[in-house]
Structure formats: structure tokens, C-alpha cells
Amino acid sequence: MSVPKFCVLFLVLVQLSTTLSQAVALDSEGEAVLAIDAAEDVMFSAYQAVRDAEMAGADISGFSELLRDALQLLAQAHTSFRVGDFGSAVQFANLTGVIGKEVKVKAFRLGDLQRGVPVWQMWWAMVQSLFAVLIVVLLSFWSWRVFKRLYLRRVSAMKPEVASDGS
């Protein structure tokens, strides 16, 4: 094989490998963009779930550290993307998504639990009120019978006075 043919073949192979590596880079760049967008969506919904749980009256203090860690991972994903390390960007975005989903599920559970508490408190208050009314009615009936019995004893123990007519 002659040197010019070898150089042409070498240049064709270099061009082909460059084109393939750019295609792979574009594919991994697109994958990184999709992963980062998905992680941002998950974090947004996690924040909404935490806010809803807080509005329901739940104690959300345990979520702050998880959300902070997830935001740091998301920032690291953005940094890796800007640097061109698309594999790391995808990894950080996926970790952010995992933490965000965990926070979202826990916040929904906590919010649902907190929203359920007033319902059970209402039912408990109704049962207590019904029990109190029943006790008042029974005590009233019992005291009326005792009073009636005492009254009848007094009335039957009374002796009628005969009044003399002045005529």
C-alpha cells in the first residue's frame, strides 16, 4: 500500500471516528439535558408536596436536609453539564431525582396523615359528646325518680289537718 493511499485511508478513519464520537457526545448531551430537566421537575413537585404538607399542619423540619442535599446534587449536575462531563451530569441528576421522589412520597404521606387527624379528632369529639349527653340524660332520669320517691314519701307521711269552721 502506498503512502498517499494510507494517508487518505487514515484521514477517512479519523473523520469517521470523530463523527461517531460527536454523535455519541450529542446523544449523551441530550440524555444529560433530559435527566436534568426530569430532576428539576421532580424537585419542583417535591417542594410542592412539602409545602402542601406544611399547609396541612405537618412538621416538615426533617425535609430541609434532604432537599438541601438534592439541590446540591442538582447544582453539581448543572456544573458537570457546563464542563462537558455529561455522564456525571446524568448521574447527579438521577440521584437528585431519587431523593426528590423520596421527599415527595414522604411529604404526601405526612400531609395525608395530618389531614386525617382532624377527622379522627372530630369523630372522637362526637363520641365524647354523645357519651356526655347520655350520662346527663340518665342522671336526670335517675334524680327525677329519686326526687319523686322522696316527695311521695313526704306527701304520704303528712296528716291532714281538719280545719274548724267558725260556725
KOLVOKOL-546834 format. One record per atom (N, C-alpha, C): atom name; x, y, z. Coordinates in nm, 4 decimals, decimal comma. Layout:
BEGIN
[doti "CA" [X Y Z]]
...
This chain:
BEGIN
[doti "N" [0,0857 -0,1154 0,0000]]
[doti "CA" [0,0000 0,0000 0,0000]]
[doti "C" [0,0917 0,1235 0,0000]]
[doti "N" [0,0562 0,2174 -0,0811]]
[doti "CA" [0,1405 0,3352 -0,0941]]
[doti "C" [0,1092 0,4336 0,0172]]
[doti "N" [0,1978 0,5240 0,0402]]
[doti "CA" [0,1855 0,6222 0,1471]]
[doti "C" [0,0656 0,7138 0,1231]]
[doti "N" [0,0382 0,7649 0,0040]]
[doti "CA" [-0,0784 0,8506 -0,0131]]
[doti "C" [-0,2091 0,7773 0,0122]]
[doti "N" [-0,2165 0,6521 -0,0334]]
[doti "CA" [-0,3393 0,5750 -0,0077]]
[doti "C" [-0,3561 0,5536 0,1425]]
[doti "N" [-0,2454 0,5258 0,2102]]
[doti "CA" [-0,2509 0,5060 0,3542]]
[doti "C" [-0,2951 0,6341 0,4254]]
[doti "N" [-0,2439 0,7476 0,3823]]
[doti "CA" [-0,2830 0,8762 0,4439]]
[doti "C" [-0,4303 0,9054 0,4205]]
[doti "N" [-0,4797 0,8789 0,2999]]
[doti "CA" [-0,6212 0,9012 0,2700]]
[doti "C" [-0,7069 0,8084 0,3549]]
[doti "N" [-0,6697 0,6837 0,3638]]
[doti "CA" [-0,7440 0,5874 0,4457]]
[doti "C" [-0,7409 0,6282 0,5923]]
[doti "N" [-0,6246 0,6746 0,6378]]
[doti "CA" [-0,6121 0,7193 0,7766]]
[doti "C" [-0,7009 0,8413 0,8033]]
[doti "N" [-0,7023 0,9364 0,7102]]
[doti "CA" [-0,7864 1,0550 0,7257]]
[doti "C" [-0,9354 1,0194 0,7246]]
[doti "N" [-0,9733 0,9244 0,6421]]
[doti "CA" [-1,1135 0,8805 0,6385]]
[doti "C" [-1,1501 0,8149 0,7713]]
[doti "N" [-1,0631 0,7336 0,8251]]
[doti "CA" [-1,0903 0,6688 0,9545]]
[doti "C" [-1,0963 0,7711 1,0678]]
[doti "N" [-1,0084 0,8704 1,0662]]
[doti "CA" [-1,0098 0,9744 1,1686]]
[doti "C" [-1,1399 1,0540 1,1603]]
[doti "N" [-1,1810 1,0901 1,0371]]
[doti "CA" [-1,3061 1,1645 1,0182]]
[doti "C" [-1,4255 1,0817 1,0654]]
[doti "N" [-1,4250 0,9540 1,0332]]
[doti "CA" [-1,5343 0,8660 1,0748]]
[doti "C" [-1,5399 0,8531 1,2266]]
[doti "N" [-1,4247 0,8363 1,2907]]
[doti "CA" [-1,4241 0,8242 1,4377]]
[doti "C" [-1,4637 0,9560 1,5040]]
[doti "N" [-1,4243 1,0681 1,4464]]
[doti "CA" [-1,4627 1,1981 1,5006]]
[doti "C" [-1,6132 1,2183 1,4894]]
[doti "N" [-1,6679 1,1820 1,3757]]
[doti "CA" [-1,8126 1,1951 1,3548]]
[doti "C" [-1,8888 1,1055 1,4515]]
[doti "N" [-1,8427 0,9846 1,4697]]
[doti "CA" [-1,9085 0,8930 1,5629]]
[doti "C" [-1,8975 0,9425 1,7062]]
[doti "N" [-1,7833 0,9927 1,7458]]
[doti "CA" [-1,7680 1,0420 1,8834]]
[doti "C" [-1,8539 1,1654 1,9063]]
[doti "N" [-1,8674 1,2511 1,8024]]
[doti "CA" [-1,9559 1,3667 1,8162]]
[doti "C" [-2,1017 1,3229 1,8272]]
[doti "N" [-2,1384 1,2201 1,7530]]
[doti "CA" [-2,2755 1,1690 1,7613]]
[doti "C" [-2,3019 1,1118 1,8992]]
[doti "N" [-2,2039 1,0398 1,9531]]
[doti "CA" [-2,2188 0,9848 2,0877]]
[doti "C" [-2,2243 1,0973 2,1898]]
[doti "N" [-2,1413 1,1999 2,1709]]
[doti "CA" [-2,1410 1,3129 2,2632]]
[doti "C" [-2,2738 1,3865 2,2576]]
[doti "N" [-2,3278 1,4050 2,1367]]
[doti "CA" [-2,4579 1,4705 2,1247]]
[doti "C" [-2,5667 1,3865 2,1898]]
[doti "N" [-2,5567 1,2550 2,1738]]
[doti "CA" [-2,6551 1,1664 2,2357]]
[doti "C" [-2,6450 1,1747 2,3866]]
[doti "N" [-2,5243 1,1724 2,4419]]
[doti "CA" [-2,5096 1,1797 2,5868]]
[doti "C" [-2,5431 1,3204 2,6363]]
[doti "N" [-2,5204 1,4230 2,5529]]
[doti "CA" [-2,5594 1,5581 2,5915]]
[doti "C" [-2,7118 1,5687 2,5992]]
[doti "N" [-2,7792 1,5103 2,5020]]
[doti "CA" [-2,9258 1,5097 2,5050]]
[doti "C" [-2,9786 1,4319 2,6241]]
[doti "N" [-2,9128 1,3223 2,6542]]
[doti "CA" [-2,9522 1,2425 2,7702]]
[doti "C" [-2,9331 1,3221 2,8987]]
[doti "N" [-2,8234 1,3972 2,9054]]
[doti "CA" [-2,7970 1,4788 3,0241]]
[doti "C" [-2,9015 1,5889 3,0381]]
[doti "N" [-2,9376 1,6516 2,9265]]
[doti "CA" [-3,0401 1,7563 2,9309]]
[doti "C" [-3,1725 1,6986 2,9798]]
[doti "N" [-3,2099 1,5826 2,9262]]
[doti "CA" [-3,3354 1,5197 2,9690]]
[doti "C" [-3,3318 1,4817 3,1169]]
[doti "N" [-3,2177 1,4289 3,1619]]
[doti "CA" [-3,2057 1,3889 3,3028]]
[doti "C" [-3,2134 1,5100 3,3945]]
[doti "N" [-3,1485 1,6197 3,3560]]
[doti "CA" [-3,1514 1,7408 3,4393]]
[doti "C" [-3,2924 1,7996 3,4419]]
[doti "N" [-3,3587 1,8021 3,3275]]
[doti "CA" [-3,4968 1,8527 3,3241]]
[doti "C" [-3,5895 1,7673 3,4103]]
[doti "N" [-3,5728 1,6365 3,4018]]
[doti "CA" [-3,6557 1,5478 3,4838]]
[doti "C" [-3,6284 1,5696 3,6319]]
[doti "N" [-3,5014 1,5877 3,6676]]
[doti "CA" [-3,4666 1,6112 3,8088]]
[doti "C" [-3,5257 1,7430 3,8571]]
[doti "N" [-3,5227 1,8458 3,7722]]
[doti "CA" [-3,5822 1,9739 3,8114]]
[doti "C" [-3,7330 1,9607 3,8313]]
[doti "N" [-3,7984 1,8845 3,7446]]
[doti "CA" [-3,9428 1,8625 3,7602]]
[doti "C" [-3,9742 1,7876 3,8895]]
[doti "N" [-3,8933 1,6863 3,9203]]
[doti "CA" [-3,9139 1,6097 4,0433]]
[doti "C" [-3,8925 1,6988 4,1657]]
[doti "N" [-3,7909 1,7836 4,1606]]
[doti "CA" [-3,7649 1,8727 4,2741]]
[doti "C" [-3,8778 1,9742 4,2916]]
[doti "N" [-3,9319 2,0232 4,1808]]
[doti "CA" [-4,0437 2,1166 4,1895]]
[doti "C" [-4,1644 2,0494 4,2545]]
[doti "N" [-4,1953 1,9271 4,2117]]
[doti "CA" [-4,3097 1,8575 4,2709]]
[doti "C" [-4,2818 1,8192 4,4163]]
[doti "N" [-4,1556 1,7922 4,4506]]
[doti "CA" [-4,1218 1,7619 4,5905]]
[doti "C" [-4,1427 1,8856 4,6770]]
[doti "N" [-4,1009 2,0020 4,6275]]
[doti "CA" [-4,1234 2,1260 4,7024]]
[doti "C" [-4,2726 2,1534 4,7194]]
[doti "N" [-4,3507 2,1271 4,6165]]
[doti "CA" [-4,4956 2,1463 4,6282]]
[doti "C" [-4,5549 2,0516 4,7319]]
[doti "N" [-4,5097 1,9270 4,7326]]
[doti "CA" [-4,5609 1,8301 4,8296]]
[doti "C" [-4,5246 1,8712 4,9718]]
[doti "N" [-4,4025 1,9210 4,9906]]
[doti "CA" [-4,3611 1,9659 5,1240]]
[doti "C" [-4,4434 2,0873 5,1652]]
[doti "N" [-4,4672 2,1798 5,0722]]
[doti "CA" [-4,5470 2,2984 5,1034]]
[doti "C" [-4,6913 2,2591 5,1392]]
[doti "N" [-4,7474 2,1631 5,0652]]
[doti "CA" [-4,8837 2,1173 5,0961]]
[doti "C" [-4,8893 2,0501 5,2329]]
[doti "N" [-4,7863 1,9721 5,2654]]
[doti "CA" [-4,7817 1,9082 5,3975]]
[doti "C" [-4,7713 2,0128 5,5071]]
[doti "N" [-4,6950 2,1178 5,4808]]
[doti "CA" [-4,6826 2,2247 5,5798]]
[doti "C" [-4,8161 2,2977 5,5965]]
[doti "N" [-4,8862 2,3193 5,4859]]
[doti "CA" [-5,0159 2,3863 5,4922]]
[doti "C" [-5,1179 2,3014 5,5691]]
[doti "N" [-5,1004 2,1687 5,5648]]
[doti "CA" [-5,1889 2,0795 5,6391]]
[doti "C" [-5,1558 2,0784 5,7874]]
[doti "N" [-5,0406 2,1363 5,8244]]
[doti "CA" [-5,0035 2,1430 5,9654]]
[doti "C" [-4,9006 2,0404 6,0068]]
[doti "N" [-4,8374 1,9748 5,9105]]
[doti "CA" [-4,7387 1,8719 5,9429]]
[doti "C" [-4,6043 1,9360 5,9780]]
[doti "N" [-4,5254 1,8637 6,0551]]
[doti "CA" [-4,3905 1,9084 6,0907]]
[doti "C" [-4,2965 1,8666 5,9784]]
[doti "N" [-4,2469 1,9642 5,9027]]
[doti "CA" [-4,1650 1,9349 5,7851]]
[doti "C" [-4,0167 1,9591 5,8097]]
[doti "N" [-3,9756 1,9695 5,9329]]
[doti "CA" [-3,8365 2,0023 5,9631]]
[doti "C" [-3,7391 1,8944 5,9136]]
[doti "N" [-3,7823 1,7717 5,9019]]
[doti "CA" [-3,6943 1,6644 5,8565]]
[doti "C" [-3,6633 1,6684 5,7079]]
[doti "N" [-3,7401 1,7459 5,6323]]
[doti "CA" [-3,7207 1,7502 5,4880]]
[doti "C" [-3,6137 1,8500 5,4439]]
[doti "N" [-3,5788 1,9437 5,5286]]
[doti "CA" [-3,4871 2,0501 5,4857]]
[doti "C" [-3,3504 1,9945 5,4468]]
[doti "N" [-3,2990 1,9000 5,5228]]
[doti "CA" [-3,1677 1,8449 5,4906]]
[doti "C" [-3,1712 1,7646 5,3607]]
[doti "N" [-3,2763 1,6855 5,3415]]
[doti "CA" [-3,2880 1,6081 5,2177]]
[doti "C" [-3,3004 1,6993 5,0965]]
[doti "N" [-3,3801 1,8043 5,1092]]
[doti "CA" [-3,3961 1,8974 4,9974]]
[doti "C" [-3,2656 1,9716 4,9681]]
[doti "N" [-3,1931 2,0086 5,0720]]
[doti "CA" [-3,0654 2,0760 5,0531]]
[doti "C" [-2,9664 1,9844 4,9810]]
[doti "N" [-2,9610 1,8565 5,0221]]
[doti "CA" [-2,8713 1,7616 4,9557]]
[doti "C" [-2,9092 1,7430 4,8089]]
[doti "N" [-3,0386 1,7336 4,7833]]
[doti "CA" [-3,0838 1,7154 4,6455]]
[doti "C" [-3,0513 1,8376 4,5603]]
[doti "N" [-3,0657 1,9555 4,6171]]
[doti "CA" [-3,0322 2,0766 4,5413]]
[doti "C" [-2,8823 2,0858 4,5143]]
[doti "N" [-2,7998 2,0411 4,6082]]
[doti "CA" [-2,6558 2,0394 4,5847]]
[doti "C" [-2,6212 1,9432 4,4711]]
[doti "N" [-2,6882 1,8279 4,4685]]
[doti "CA" [-2,6649 1,7327 4,3595]]
[doti "C" [-2,7108 1,7902 4,2253]]
[doti "N" [-2,8216 1,8614 4,2269]]
[doti "CA" [-2,8704 1,9228 4,1034]]
[doti "C" [-2,7744 2,0311 4,0553]]
[doti "N" [-2,7203 2,1086 4,1473]]
[doti "CA" [-2,6210 2,2095 4,1104]]
[doti "C" [-2,4952 2,1432 4,0544]]
[doti "N" [-2,4568 2,0319 4,1134]]
[doti "CA" [-2,3410 1,9580 4,0627]]
[doti "C" [-2,3693 1,9033 3,9228]]
[doti "N" [-2,4927 1,8615 3,8971]]
[doti "CA" [-2,5299 1,8136 3,7636]]
[doti "C" [-2,5194 1,9271 3,6620]]
[doti "N" [-2,5662 2,0452 3,6988]]
[doti "CA" [-2,5548 2,1605 3,6083]]
[doti "C" [-2,4080 2,1952 3,5827]]
[doti "N" [-2,3272 2,1906 3,6875]]
[doti "CA" [-2,1843 2,2206 3,6726]]
[doti "C" [-2,1167 2,1184 3,5816]]
[doti "N" [-2,1463 1,9914 3,6023]]
[doti "CA" [-2,0875 1,8869 3,5182]]
[doti "C" [-2,1322 1,9019 3,3737]]
[doti "N" [-2,2555 1,9423 3,3536]]
[doti "CA" [-2,3051 1,9628 3,2174]]
[doti "C" [-2,2304 2,0773 3,1493]]
[doti "N" [-2,2105 2,1874 3,2219]]
[doti "CA" [-2,1396 2,3019 3,1642]]
[doti "C" [-1,9944 2,2683 3,1304]]
[doti "N" [-1,9336 2,1820 3,2123]]
[doti "CA" [-1,7952 2,1429 3,1892]]
[doti "C" [-1,7864 2,0456 3,0714]]
[doti "N" [-1,8945 1,9754 3,0434]]
[doti "CA" [-1,8937 1,8788 2,9337]]
[doti "C" [-1,8873 1,7357 2,9807]]
[doti "N" [-1,8936 1,7134 3,1106]]
[doti "CA" [-1,8934 1,5784 3,1664]]
[doti "C" [-2,0381 1,5315 3,1760]]
[doti "N" [-2,0898 1,4837 3,0628]]
[doti "CA" [-2,2320 1,4513 3,0540]]
[doti "C" [-2,2681 1,3261 3,1337]]
[doti "N" [-2,1763 1,2330 3,1450]]
[doti "CA" [-2,2024 1,1124 3,2238]]
[doti "C" [-2,2241 1,1457 3,3709]]
[doti "N" [-2,1381 1,2315 3,4251]]
[doti "CA" [-2,1543 1,2733 3,5647]]
[doti "C" [-2,2809 1,3563 3,5819]]
[doti "N" [-2,3126 1,4384 3,4820]]
[doti "CA" [-2,4342 1,5195 3,4901]]
[doti "C" [-2,5573 1,4292 3,4991]]
[doti "N" [-2,5579 1,3224 3,4205]]
[doti "CA" [-2,6707 1,2282 3,4249]]
[doti "C" [-2,6767 1,1595 3,5610]]
[doti "N" [-2,5606 1,1190 3,6124]]
[doti "CA" [-2,5578 1,0521 3,7436]]
[doti "C" [-2,6101 1,1441 3,8535]]
[doti "N" [-2,5620 1,2669 3,8571]]
[doti "CA" [-2,6061 1,3613 3,9604]]
[doti "C" [-2,7555 1,3934 3,9451]]
[doti "N" [-2,8012 1,4061 3,8227]]
[doti "CA" [-2,9430 1,4343 3,8005]]
[doti "C" [-3,0298 1,3163 3,8446]]
[doti "N" [-2,9818 1,1950 3,8166]]
[doti "CA" [-3,0586 1,0775 3,8591]]
[doti "C" [-3,0636 1,0660 4,0113]]
[doti "N" [-2,9521 1,0955 4,0781]]
[doti "CA" [-2,9522 1,0946 4,2257]]
[doti "C" [-3,0460 1,2017 4,2807]]
[doti "N" [-3,0468 1,3178 4,2163]]
[doti "CA" [-3,1394 1,4228 4,2576]]
[doti "C" [-3,2831 1,3755 4,2436]]
[doti "N" [-3,3124 1,3075 4,1329]]
[doti "CA" [-3,4482 1,2562 4,1108]]
[doti "C" [-3,4887 1,1541 4,2157]]
[doti "N" [-3,3953 1,0679 4,2544]]
[doti "CA" [-3,4259 0,9664 4,3561]]
[doti "C" [-3,4596 1,0327 4,4891]]
[doti "N" [-3,3767 1,1278 4,5296]]
[doti "CA" [-3,4020 1,1968 4,6576]]
[doti "C" [-3,5306 1,2775 4,6497]]
[doti "N" [-3,5534 1,3449 4,5372]]
[doti "CA" [-3,6756 1,4238 4,5209]]
[doti "C" [-3,8009 1,3381 4,5285]]
[doti "N" [-3,7967 1,2207 4,4652]]
[doti "CA" [-3,9131 1,1301 4,4707]]
[doti "C" [-3,9372 1,0810 4,6130]]
[doti "N" [-3,8290 1,0515 4,6843]]
[doti "CA" [-3,8415 1,0066 4,8233]]
[doti "C" [-3,9058 1,1150 4,9105]]
[doti "N" [-3,8578 1,2381 4,8930]]
[doti "CA" [-3,9141 1,3501 4,9697]]
[doti "C" [-4,0609 1,3692 4,9343]]
[doti "N" [-4,0926 1,3599 4,8073]]
[doti "CA" [-4,2310 1,3794 4,7616]]
[doti "C" [-4,3242 1,2752 4,8234]]
[doti "N" [-4,2834 1,1499 4,8213]]
[doti "CA" [-4,3670 1,0426 4,8768]]
[doti "C" [-4,3853 1,0611 5,0272]]
[doti "N" [-4,2764 1,0908 5,0973]]
[doti "CA" [-4,2866 1,1091 5,2427]]
[doti "C" [-4,3714 1,2308 5,2782]]
[doti "N" [-4,3578 1,3373 5,2009]]
[doti "CA" [-4,4364 1,4579 5,2286]]
[doti "C" [-4,5847 1,4324 5,2032]]
[doti "N" [-4,6172 1,3591 5,0964]]
[doti "CA" [-4,7576 1,3255 5,0712]]
[doti "C" [-4,8151 1,2419 5,1846]]
[doti "N" [-4,7383 1,1435 5,2289]]
[doti "CA" [-4,7864 1,0588 5,3396]]
[doti "C" [-4,8081 1,1410 5,4662]]
[doti "N" [-4,7125 1,2271 5,4961]]
[doti "CA" [-4,7214 1,3098 5,6165]]
[doti "C" [-4,8394 1,4062 5,6065]]
[doti "N" [-4,8582 1,4651 5,4895]]
[doti "CA" [-4,9708 1,5561 5,4699]]
[doti "C" [-5,1044 1,4841 5,4804]]
[doti "N" [-5,1130 1,3648 5,4204]]
[doti "CA" [-5,2373 1,2881 5,4301]]
[doti "C" [-5,2657 1,2475 5,5739]]
[doti "N" [-5,1616 1,2083 5,6447]]
[doti "CA" [-5,1784 1,1731 5,7859]]
[doti "C" [-5,2267 1,2928 5,8654]]
[doti "N" [-5,1664 1,4076 5,8397]]
[doti "CA" [-5,2041 1,5281 5,9136]]
[doti "C" [-5,3457 1,5720 5,8784]]
[doti "N" [-5,3827 1,5584 5,7510]]
[doti "CA" [-5,5196 1,5945 5,7126]]
[doti "C" [-5,6209 1,4959 5,7716]]
[doti "N" [-5,5793 1,3734 5,7992]]
[doti "CA" [-5,6683 1,2748 5,8578]]
[doti "C" [-5,6879 1,2930 6,0066]]
[doti "N" [-5,5935 1,3577 6,0731]]
[doti "CA" [-5,6010 1,3768 6,2178]]
[doti "C" [-5,7242 1,4578 6,2588]]
[doti "N" [-5,7545 1,5706 6,1965]]
[doti "CA" [-5,8739 1,6450 6,2369]]
[doti "C" [-6,0031 1,5659 6,2202]]
[doti "N" [-6,0084 1,4797 6,1207]]
[doti "CA" [-6,1290 1,3977 6,1011]]
[doti "C" [-6,1472 1,3038 6,2195]]
[doti "N" [-6,0379 1,2379 6,2593]]
[doti "CA" [-6,0480 1,1482 6,3750]]
[doti "C" [-6,0750 1,2263 6,5026]]
[doti "N" [-6,0201 1,3442 6,5152]]
[doti "CA" [-6,0484 1,4267 6,6321]]
[doti "C" [-6,1947 1,4671 6,6346]]
[doti "N" [-6,2511 1,4950 6,5177]]
[doti "CA" [-6,3930 1,5298 6,5113]]
[doti "C" [-6,4796 1,4108 6,5547]]
[doti "N" [-6,4465 1,2917 6,5022]]
[doti "CA" [-6,5244 1,1733 6,5408]]
[doti "C" [-6,5113 1,1469 6,6909]]
[doti "N" [-6,3914 1,1600 6,7446]]
[doti "CA" [-6,3702 1,1377 6,8876]]
[doti "C" [-6,4491 1,2383 6,9694]]
[doti "N" [-6,4525 1,3641 6,9259]]
[doti "CA" [-6,5300 1,4663 6,9967]]
[doti "C" [-6,6791 1,4350 6,9899]]
[doti "N" [-6,7248 1,3843 6,8757]]
[doti "CA" [-6,8669 1,3477 6,8641]]
[doti "C" [-6,9020 1,2327 6,9574]]
[doti "N" [-6,8164 1,1325 6,9664]]
[doti "CA" [-6,8417 1,0183 7,0556]]
[doti "C" [-6,8410 1,0650 7,2006]]
[doti "N" [-6,7457 1,1512 7,2365]]
[doti "CA" [-6,7416 1,2027 7,3733]]
[doti "C" [-6,8663 1,2849 7,4051]]
[doti "N" [-6,9104 1,3652 7,3100]]
[doti "CA" [-7,0301 1,4461 7,3319]]
[doti "C" [-7,1528 1,3579 7,3481]]
[doti "N" [-7,1643 1,2572 7,2640]]
[doti "CA" [-7,2769 1,1647 7,2744]]
[doti "C" [-7,2761 1,0936 7,4097]]
[doti "N" [-7,1596 1,0509 7,4536]]
[doti "CA" [-7,1471 0,9850 7,5830]]
[doti "C" [-7,1852 1,0808 7,6959]]
[doti "N" [-7,1401 1,2063 7,6867]]
[doti "CA" [-7,1733 1,3058 7,7903]]
[doti "C" [-7,3230 1,3335 7,7936]]
[doti "N" [-7,3860 1,3442 7,6779]]
[doti "CA" [-7,5311 1,3662 7,6732]]
[doti "C" [-7,6046 1,2475 7,7315]]
[doti "N" [-7,5612 1,1279 7,7004]]
[doti "CA" [-7,6243 1,0078 7,7555]]
[doti "C" [-7,6129 1,0050 7,9074]]
[doti "N" [-7,4971 1,0412 7,9611]]
[doti "CA" [-7,4789 1,0448 8,1066]]
[doti "C" [-7,5713 1,1494 8,1694]]
[doti "N" [-7,5796 1,2674 8,1068]]
[doti "CA" [-7,6660 1,3728 8,1612]]
[doti "C" [-7,8118 1,3273 8,1606]]
[doti "N" [-7,8558 1,2639 8,0538]]
[doti "CA" [-7,9945 1,2167 8,0457]]
[doti "C" [-8,0207 1,1098 8,1510]]
[doti "N" [-7,9313 1,0135 8,1654]]
[doti "CA" [-7,9503 0,9078 8,2648]]
[doti "C" [-7,9484 0,9632 8,4072]]
[doti "N" [-7,8568 1,0550 8,4367]]
[doti "CA" [-7,8535 1,1147 8,5694]]
[doti "C" [-7,9790 1,1983 8,5964]]
[doti "N" [-8,0278 1,2669 8,4944]]
[doti "CA" [-8,1509 1,3447 8,5113]]
[doti "C" [-8,2695 1,2530 8,5407]]
[doti "N" [-8,2801 1,1444 8,4664]]
[doti "CA" [-8,3889 1,0499 8,4892]]
[doti "C" [-8,3784 0,9877 8,6282]]
[doti "N" [-8,2577 0,9479 8,6680]]
[doti "CA" [-8,2383 0,8882 8,7992]]
[doti "C" [-8,2714 0,9882 8,9099]]
[doti "N" [-8,2239 1,1129 8,8976]]
[doti "CA" [-8,2525 1,2119 9,0018]]
[doti "C" [-8,4016 1,2458 9,0071]]
[doti "N" [-8,4703 1,2469 8,8933]]
[doti "CA" [-8,6145 1,2700 8,8932]]
[doti "C" [-8,6860 1,1581 8,9678]]
[doti "N" [-8,6447 1,0327 8,9463]]
[doti "CA" [-8,7087 0,9201 9,0174]]
[doti "C" [-8,6820 0,9287 9,1672]]
[doti "N" [-8,5570 0,9644 9,2046]]
[doti "CA" [-8,5260 0,9779 9,3481]]
[doti "C" [-8,6086 1,0910 9,4086]]
[doti "N" [-8,6142 1,2035 9,3414]]
[doti "CA" [-8,6933 1,3152 9,3919]]
[doti "C" [-8,8406 1,2771 9,4025]]
[doti "N" [-8,8945 1,2083 9,3038]]
[doti "CA" [-9,0346 1,1668 9,3054]]
[doti "C" [-9,0608 1,0725 9,4225]]
[doti "N" [-8,9700 0,9783 9,4447]]
[doti "CA" [-8,9870 0,8834 9,5540]]
[doti "C" [-8,9846 0,9563 9,6888]]
[doti "N" [-8,8899 1,0478 9,7083]]
[doti "CA" [-8,8836 1,1243 9,8332]]
[doti "C" [-9,0072 1,2115 9,8506]]
[doti "N" [-9,0518 1,2725 9,7442]]
[doti "CA" [-9,1692 1,3573 9,7503]]
[doti "C" [-9,2925 1,2756 9,7875]]
[doti "N" [-9,3073 1,1595 9,7273]]
[doti "CA" [-9,4226 1,0757 9,7587]]
[doti "C" [-9,4172 1,0289 9,9041]]
[doti "N" [-9,3003 0,9989 9,9583]]
[doti "CA" [-9,2895 0,9605 10,0987]]
[doti "C" [-9,3319 1,0759 10,1889]]
[doti "N" [-9,2907 1,1949 10,1587]]
[doti "CA" [-9,3285 1,3097 10,2410]]
[doti "C" [-9,4775 1,3346 10,2332]]
[doti "N" [-9,5299 1,3264 10,1139]]
[doti "CA" [-9,6732 1,3533 10,0978]]
[doti "C" [-9,7538 1,2459 10,1697]]
[doti "N" [-9,7145 1,1212 10,1615]]
[doti "CA" [-9,7921 1,0176 10,2280]]
[doti "C" [-9,7725 1,0195 10,3801]]
[doti "N" [-9,6656 1,0773 10,4284]]
[doti "CA" [-9,6447 1,0862 10,5722]]
[doti "C" [-9,7200 1,2051 10,6327]]
[doti "N" [-9,7684 1,2927 10,5535]]
[doti "CA" [-9,8403 1,4091 10,6042]]
[doti "C" [-9,9779 1,3665 10,6535]]
[doti "N" [-10,0196 1,4323 10,7599]]
[doti "CA" [-10,1514 1,4050 10,8126]]
[doti "C" [-10,2383 1,5280 10,7806]]
[doti "N" [-10,3545 1,4999 10,7353]]
[doti "CA" [-10,4396 1,6148 10,7002]]
[doti "C" [-10,4877 1,6844 10,8261]]
[doti "N" [-10,4897 1,8113 10,8229]]
[doti "CA" [-10,5419 1,8892 10,9356]]
[doti "C" [-10,6880 1,9168 10,9093]]
[doti "N" [-10,7605 1,9061 11,0124]]
[doti "CA" [-10,9021 1,9358 10,9992]]
[doti "C" [-10,9189 2,0790 11,0462]]
[doti "N" [-10,9703 2,1527 10,9645]]
[doti "CA" [-10,9878 2,2928 10,9978]]
[doti "C" [-11,1274 2,3128 11,0517]]
[doti "N" [-11,1336 2,3807 11,1545]]
[doti "CA" [-11,2664 2,4040 11,2102]]
[doti "C" [-11,3238 2,5287 11,1501]]
[doti "N" [-11,4463 2,5122 11,1254]]
[doti "CA" [-11,5173 2,6239 11,0674]]
[doti "C" [-11,5712 2,7091 11,1810]]
[doti "N" [-11,5586 2,8268 11,1822]]
[doti "CA" [-11,6007 2,9084 11,2928]]
[doti "C" [-11,7516 2,9136 11,3104]]
[doti "N" [-11,8324 2,8363 11,2491]]
[doti "CA" [-11,9758 2,8447 11,2660]]
[doti "C" [-12,0277 2,7491 11,3644]]
